[in-house]
């Protein structure tokens, strides 16, 4: 069993990757998308819950047939979930996957275990 690293030991391969400028930029890009979108969706969901609890007259407004405001907003919750998932997939394909691939390729090339050292 390996002993835990000490403060004066050399950084591990993974620590070197995590501290690289490319990885830091990748994490910043990821967080720059995920945190605001998550906060926005949670606020949208909270608005729906609060309207359902405190504005029953508004949520009960008939729009057409048996469809009222509550049903429409509830269905929009599902639609926005799928829209965010599609938006993230496109964002990841364009902005996250290319740098992640480069980092992975460089890590494989410079990994001391794979180089036979």
Secondary structure as UniProt FT lines:
FT   TURN            7..8
FT   HELIX           13..19
FT   HELIX           21..54
FT   HELIX           56..59
FT   STRAND          62..64
FT   TURN            65..66
FT   STRAND          67..68
FT   HELIX           69..91
FT   HELIX           92..96
FT   HELIX           97..110
FT   HELIX           112..115
//
